[in-house]
Amino acid sequence: MRCLSSFTSGNAQFTTDVVAPLGGKGEMPCPADMLAGCVASCMLSMIAYTGHTKGIPTDGIRIRSAVKSDASGICELSFDITASAALDAKSRKILEAAAKACPVGNAIRPEVQKIITWNWA
């Protein structure tokens, strides 16, 4: 129950595994974990792009993602974002809006809760 996905651009590959409770080995990320990771990557790309265009430093920003599921499937995606405390309130608000503008996250059905927590370290 392991799958290998390949992309023609950049010759990238990734492997997923079904979670152990559903009969997989659970040794690799499951597709739900990959979904959360893809949204986190999109959010970080939006933050970096916005920071670049607005002159806001974004070096060192990290996002930790997690997913919760229930009997009906994925019910919650959570994102814990750690960023520099050196930014003023206006810059923080701009980057927070950029994260929420992620088109990948916005393509997910609306009943899936997306929880974003910012930690201005």
C-alpha positions, 0 to 999 in steps of 0.5 A: 500500500505504498505509492511512488509519485513522480513529477516531470518538472525537476524529476522530483519523486515522493513516496506515501504509505497508508497509515498502519490502522488501515493496513499500511506500514505507516513508515512514510507520510500518508496522503493526508500528511502530504496534503497538509505539507503541500498547503504549508509549502504553498503558504510559505511560498506566498509569504516569501513572495509577498515579503520579497515584493513588499520588502519584508524579511522572511528568512527563517520562517518555518511552518509545522503542519498537522492533519486530523481525520474522522470517519468522514475523512480529513476534518482539520488542517493545522499550521504552526508558523514561527516567524521573526519577532523583529517585524512590526504589526503592519508587516505581520498583518501583511504576511498573515494575509499572504498565508491565508491567500494560499490557493492550494489551501483555498481549493480544499472544501470549506468544511475542512477547518484550517487553523493557523497559529502564528508564533512571533519568536 
